[in-house]
Amino acid sequence: MLFSHLNTTALKRKADSTIDGQNKKAKNESQTFNHSRKEEENGIVDREFYPPEMSNERCAMYKANKIERPIETLAIAQKETKVERDRILVNNAVVHWFKCDLRMTDNKALHLASQKAKKKGVPLICLHVVSPQDYKAHCTSAVRVDFILRTLEVLKEDLAQLDIPLYVETVEKRRNVPDRILELCEEWGARHLFANMEYEVDELRREARITRKGLEKGIAVEVVHDTCVVAPGELTTGSGGQYTVYSPWARAWLAYLNTHPHQLDLFNVPDKNPASAREKFEKLFESPIPRTPENKRLTAEEQKRFGSMWPPGEHEARQRLGKFIHERVHNYKDTRNFPAANSTAVLSVHFASGTLSARTAVAAARDANSTKKLEGGDRGIAGWISEIAWRDFYKHVLVYWPYICMNKPFKPEYTDIEWEYDENLFQKWCRGQTGFPFVDAAMRQLNYTGYMHNRARMAVASFLAKDLLIDWRMGERYFMEHLIDGDFTSNNGGWGFSASTGVDPQPYFRVFNPILQSEKFDPDGEYIRRWVPELAHIQGKAIHDPYGRGVMDIKSYPKMCVDHKQSRIRALARYKEGLKRDTA
């Protein structure tokens, strides 16, 4: 099921009867919405790829089920074409389209494609498309693109051992990707294309188009859920709606998996191809992985540094998972908030690129526990599983409230908060030169490694949005452009939480004190000394606020760029003014 609770027949009737009204209403809203706002002047919406900012009224139409969601568009396309797709016979090959699922182990669409090919005795061909415009539109970091391409090298070798070719091609224009994929299927004599679903708006609409276009060419396109442990649409509230608060959602998620343990069964690696595949598709086996697109190339020094820090591929992912569960998971609950402790799994890069499935991680943690109940037994294991669940939660939110993928806050009423666009302050935050040691350490870690500890992400996000009052979407974009583990839903969810604009956020009147955050989560200053060498010589608690605590011998470290107490007062006033109320 694509979105199991949908009545797609009724939805199609609703869509047909309301589409004209929607278009007229959208046009009227576009005319009345103020598109001269500072947000648009400062490039919050990338107009090269996307329309102007959506109105709050249109967001309300999504919430009221008056506009077809992208996942519903795909569900309708798959439902309406199913009978004809099922009639299509296997031809010379079956194709699996790799996207953010760069692994052979526990990959649902790859498994289904392999089974289809094996049943008919034809080869399986694997495909990945490098799309420079998608990288740009999605703010994909250069370090993440580098990791993806290095992972494709590993994956190509692994598949070749099973006589399965992996063909990777660069398609310059993102609008040409669906047509090019179908052209390749025709070239290879393949009438079946399998892919795992991505939940962002562009991708869901693209998969709906390729489903219908494929049928026109006699190609059956099958898009399946695999990214989430529990597919979107499976969990609903007592009234049949979608959850907007993590805690009750998590209880439902755990209960669902406890009563449906087969959902944690893993898919086998694909079967070996017939030996004839080597000769028949020789050119595909010999084809190289393309060069990195010009807009995402690293320097030679960066390639060496990141290559050493972040080994690619699913073998590395499974090894890291096993080591974490064996050595550190039991203390996870007590140590996870301390950036200097090196106590987390650091598997987010593998979840983001799909070299490890969340299902594999949860199953491995469950199997290491003393009970099969996911919330029971070892508190470190249970705590880690609950953190993985956040990834599912944010994807479920995106599916039901797709406007969060359109530069809108989950709470549209927060649109009217007046943000600042001070480029000087923003650059100080980006470079780790704010004068707040914990914030600066975190930003420097990000810039040097492509990674930042989760507790630090919360601290720097709160600082940007509330101490500096800079539009949180500028920080969201900066993270995506620099993180090796950049994942839209997790990143958007984290920024929405810290800026109090997202789903289940901290209330806006809760403003992290960056000095107290430093003292609480880096009590000995180890994290700061690692990333802010100008302060490495400072002993004791003074490292958290060196100038404020009388340290004089500091070379080249800036003083605090804002006064936290005054910034907090300003932030509360600005939020109240934008919301026109005193409550969150």
N, C-alpha and C positions, 0 to 999 in steps of 0.2 A: 504494500500500500504506500502511495506517495505521501498522503496526508490523511491518515486513516479515518478521521472523524468527518471528512467532507462528504456531502452529497453533491457530487460533481454534476449530475444531471440538473438538479435544481439550480446549482450555481451557474451553469451555462445559460439556463433560461433567464436568470437574473441578470447575468452579464449582457445577454443579447438585448434585453428590454431596457437596460439603463445606460448603455454605453454612450448613446447620443447625449443624454442628460449629463453624464459625467464629463464629457468633453466640453460641453457648453459651460458647465459650472467651473471646470478647471480654467477655461479661458477667462471667465469673469474674475476668478480669484487672482489669476496672473496679472490682470489689469489693475486690481485694487490693492494687491500686496505691495508694500513699499520696497522696491528693488534698488533704491538709492541708499539703503542702509550701509553703515560702515562695514558690516560683515562682507557684503558683496564688493565694496570698494577695495577691501583688503584681501580679496581672492580666496575666501573661505570655500566657495564653490568653484571647482575647476571647470570653467566654461568651455575649454577645448573639447571636453567629453560629455558634460552634463548641463541640463537646463538650469535656469535660475532657482534660487531657494524656494522650496515648497511652502505654501501657506499653511497656517495652523488649521484652517478649515478643511483643507484636503487631508491633513493628518487625521483629523477627526472622522473623516469619511472612511479611512482605512480602519480605524478603531471600531466604527459602527458597522463594519462589514458591507459598506456601500461601494467599495472599490475592490476589484479582483486583485488578490495578492499574487505576486509572481509565482509562488509555489502552487497556487491554484491554477494559474495559467498552464504550468507544466503538467499538473495532475489532469487537467481537461485534455491537453494534447495527447497524453499517454492513454487516457481512457478512450477517447474518440478514435484513436488509431489502432487500438489493441487488436481487434478482430483481423484487420488487414495485415498488421505486422506479424501476427501469429501464423498467417498463411504463407509467409515468405520462406522459401526453402534455402538451406545452407548451400553456398556455392563453393568457391575455391579456397576461402579462408574466413576466419572470424577475427575481428579487431577489438582490442581493448585500448581505450583512450585514457592514458595516465594524465592526471591533473595534480591535485594536492594529495596524492595517495601513492607516493613513490616507493612502493614495497611489493614484494612477492608474497610475504606471509600475511595471512589474515586480511585479505583484500577481496571484498565480496564481488564486485563487478569483474575483477580479473578471474576469480574462481568460476563465476557463471560463464564467462567467455571461454575459459579452458574446457569446462564441461560440455559446452555446445560444440566446440571444435573436436573434442575427443569422440563424442557420440557419433559424429559424421565422418571421422577419420581425416579431417583437414587440418592444416596448420593454424596456429594462433599467431597473430601479428600484434605487436604492441606499438603504440604511437604516443608521442608527446609533442605539443606545439609550443614553441617559444614565441611569445607575443609581446614585443617591445611596447606597443601602445597600452596593452593591459598592465604591464609593469608600471608604466607612467601613470595611468588613470588610477591605479590602486595604490600608488605611492610605495610600491615594493622596493625595499632597500637593495642597494648594490651588493651588500654582504649576503643577503638572502638569495639573490639571483645566483651569486657565485656558489653558494651551498647547494642550490637546486641543480646546477649544471654539473658540479662535482659528484652529486648523488646519482645523476643520470649515467655518468661514466661507470659507477659501481653497478647500477641496476642493469645496464647493458651487458656487462660481463656476466652477471649472475644469470640473466635470462639466456644468454648464449650457451651456457652450460646445459640448458634444457632444449637447445636447438630452436629457441624462440628469438626472433629478431626484434630489436627495439629501434624504431626509426624516429629521429627527432628533426624537426624542420622549423625554421623561423618564418613566420608569416607577419609581414610588416604592419598591415592594417588589421586592426582587431575585428572589423566588420566582415573581413574575408575568411575568418577562421572556420565557421561552419561549412561554407562552400568548399574550402580546401580539404577539409577532413572527408567530406563526402566524395570529392574527386579522387582522393587517395584510395578510399574503399572501392570505388569503381575500377581504378587502375589495378588493384590487387585482386579483383574478382570477389570481394567480400560483400555479403548482403546482410551481415549482422555486426552492429557496433554496440559495445557495452561501455558504460562509464558510471563512476560514482558521482553522486550529487554534491554540488557546492551550493550554499544557501544564500549567497549574496544576490542582489537584485539582477545585476547584469547577467550573471551566470545562469540563473533560473530561466530568465527570458530567452537566453541563447539556446538552452537545452530544449525549450518548447519549440523554438523555430527549427532546430536541427531535427527534432522528432518528426515534424510535419514535412520538412523538405526531404528528409531521408525517404519517407514513404513515397513521395513523388518519383524518386529515383529507384524505387524497389529495394530500399535498404531499411531494415528494422533497427531502430535505435532504442536501446533499453537503458534507462537512467535509474539507478537504485540508491537507496539510503545506505550509507556506510560510515560517514564521518562521526556521527553521534552514537553513543552506546545505546541510547533509547531514541528512536526516531521522533522528530517533531510531530506533534499531533496525537501521540500515544497517551500523553498525560493531560488531563483536564481537571478543573475544579469541580466541586459538587454540583455547581450550576451549569457545567459544561463549557465554561470559558477557559481562558489561558491564564496561567499563573504570572503574577507580576512581582512576587516576593520569593526570594530564594529558599528560605527555610521550609515552608510547606511544599514547595516544588521538590526540594531535595528529599523530603520524607516520601513523597509520591514516587520519585525516581528510585529510591532504595527499595521501597515496597514492590514496585513493578519488577525490578531485577531479582529480588528475593523469591517472588512467585513465578518468575519466568527465567529460571537459571540458564535455559538454553540460549538466551540472548548473549551470553558470554562464551558460547562455543565459538572456536576460532576456525576460520576457513583455511583449507590446505593451500600450499603453494601450487601453481599450475602444473599440469602433467607435461611430460616431455613431448615435444613435437615429433611427428614422423621424420625419419632421417632425411627424407626427400626435401624437407623445408630448406635445408642448407643450400642446396643447388637451385631450387626454385626461386628463392628470395635472396640470392647471394649478394646482390647490391645493397639490400637493407642491412645485412650483417656487416658489410664493409663500410657503411656510411658512418661518418664521424659525428660526434656531438658538436653542434654549431658553436661558434665563438659567442662570447657574451655580447649582447647588443651594446652599441656605443653609449647609449644613455645610462648604462648600468655597470660600466667597467671600473674595476678597482686598479689602484696603482700596483706595481710589482711588490712593493713592501707590504701593502695591505693584503694582497693575495697570499703571500708567505705567512703573514701573521695570522690571518683568519683560517688559513688552511691548517696551521698547527693547532690552533685553539679548538676548531670545530671539524673533526674528522667526519666525512659524509657516510651516508648509507644506513640500511636497516641493521647490518651486523653490529655496527657501532651503537645503534639505538638499543638493541636487545641486550648488548653487553652492559651498557650504562644502566638499563633498567634492572638487570639481575644484580649488579653490584650495589645499587641503591637499596633494593629490597633486602639483600643479604647483610649489608653493613650499617645502613643509616635510617631505614624507615621506622624502626621501633622508637627512635627518639624524635621523630619528625614533629609531633604535636608540640613538643616543648622547645624545639630549636628553630623552627621554620621561619620565625620572624627576625632572625639575626643575620644580617648580610655577611658578616665576617665568619660565620660558623661553618660555611660550606656544607650545610646539612640538607639541602634540597636536592631533588633528583636532576635538575637542569635538563629536563626532557622536552621542554616547550619547543625547542627548535625542531625536534623530531615529530611532535604532534602537528606543528604548523605545516611542515613539508610532507607529512604523511609517511615518513620512514618508520613510524610506529603508530599503531592504532590505539585509540583510547580504550577500546575493548580489550586489547591484549594487555594493557597496563592494569586495568581493573581486575582482569582474570588472574594475572600473576600475583597481584596483591592479595586477592581472596585466597588463592591456593597456598600462600605463605602464612595465612592466619590460622588461628585455632578454631575458627567457626566459619561456616559458609555464609552466615548473615553478614552483609557488607558493613553494617553499622556496629557490629559487635566485636568481641575479642580484643586484640591488641589496639590500643587507642592511637598509636602512631599510624598503623595501617588504615584504620577507619578514618582518621583525619586526612590522610593523603587521598583516599578514595573520594572523600567529600570535596577536596580541592579539584580533582579531575572533573567532578560533576559540574563545577562552575562552567567548564567549557561547553558542556551540553546545554546548560541553562541559557547562556548567552546566545547560542545558535537557535534555540527554541524561540527566544525573544525576537531575534531578527526575522524569523520566518513569519511570525504573527504581526509584528510591527515593522514592516520593511522600510518605513521612512527613516529609521535610524541609519540606514545605508545611504541616505540622501542628504546628509549634512544637517539633519534635524535632531534635536535632543529627544529622548524617549518621552520626556514631559514637554510637549510643545509650548506650554505656557512659559517655560524658561527662555523662549526665544527673545523675549523683550528685555532681558537683562542687558544693560549697557556695558559691553566689554571694552577694554583698552587694546590698542594696537601699537604700543610703544616698542619700536624695533630695537632700540638700544637696550631696554630691559630684557626683551625676548632673547637677544643675542647673549647677554650675560647668563641667562638661564641655560641656553643651548651649550655654551662653552664651559659651564661650571665655574662661573666667576661672579656668583651672587653675594659672596661674603658669608653665606650660611654653609658651614663645612659639610654637614650631612647631605644637603642638596647638591653641593658641588661635587662631592665624592661620587654620588650616584650618576650625575650627568657625565662625568669623566669616564666612569666605568662603561657607560653606554657607548660613548664616542670611541673608546679604544677597543672594546671587545664585541660590540654589537649586542650586548646583553645587559640587563639590569635586574637585580633581585626584586621580587614582587613587593616587599615592604618598602623598598626605596622608590619603586614606581608610584606607590600611593602617596608618599611624602612629596616627591617632586611635582606630581600632578596637582595636589592640593595647593602647593606653594604657587605654581603658575596661575591657577584659576582664582585663588582667593587672596593670597598675599600680593600678587602682581595684578590681579584682575584682568589678565590677558585671556583672550578667547581660548577656551579649552581645546577647540578644534585645531588651533595652531600647534598645540602640544601633541594632540592625537596624531596629527600628520607627521610631526618631527619624529615621534616614536616609530611610526611605520616606515619612514625613510631611513631609519638607522638600526632598527632591531633585526637580528637574524631570525628571531622567532615571531616576526610580525604576523598577527592573525587578526583580521578585522574585528570579529565579534568579541574576542577577549580584550583587545586593545580598546575598542569602543566602550565595552562594559566597564573596564577599569577607569577610564577617563570620566564616564558618566557618573560612576560612584564617587570619585574624588571631587568632581565639580558640582555634585548634587543635582545634575541634570538628567541622569540616567535611570535605569530600572533598579528598584530597591537600593537607592543610594544612601549615603550618610546625609542627615538633614543639613541644609545649607548653613545653619548657624553653628555647625561643628567645623571649626577651622583648625587644622593641625598646627600646633606650635612646632616649627622645625627644630628648635633647640631641644624641646622636651622629647621629640621623636628621636633625636640623636642620642640623648642621654638614656632613653629607654631601650633602644634597639641596637645601639653601638656603645654600650656603657664604658668600655675601655678604650674606645677610639681606634680600634684596629682597622676598621673599614675606612675611616677618614685617613689614617696614616698611609694606608695602601694607595689611595687614589689622590690624595692632596699632599704631595711630598713637602710643600712649603711649610706644613704644620707638623711634620713627622717628629720634630724635636720637642714638641710641647708635651708635657707630662700631666697626668691627672685630668680632672674635669674641665680644665681651661680649654681643652681642645675643641669642645663643643661651641664655645663662644669666646674665642681668644681675645679679641679687642675688648669685649665687655667684661672680661675677667682679668684685665690688667697685663696681658702679655704684650711686650713692646718689641721684642726682637723678631719681627715677622718680615721676611723679604717677599715682596711682590704679591702678597695675598691681599685681595680687596677688602674694604670694609663693607658692612651689610648695605645692600642696595636699597632696602626699605626698612622701615620700623614695623616690626610684626604687630605690635599692639595697635598702632594707628591703621595698619592695613586691614586688620580684622574688623575694626569699627567701620571702615570704608566699605568693605565687602558686604557686611550685614546690611548696611544702608542701601547699597546698590541692588542686592537681591530683593530686599523688601520693596524697593521702588519698582523693579521690573515685574515682580509678581503681584504687586498691589495688594499684598497681605502680609501679616506678620508671622504666619506659620509656614512650615515647609510643605 
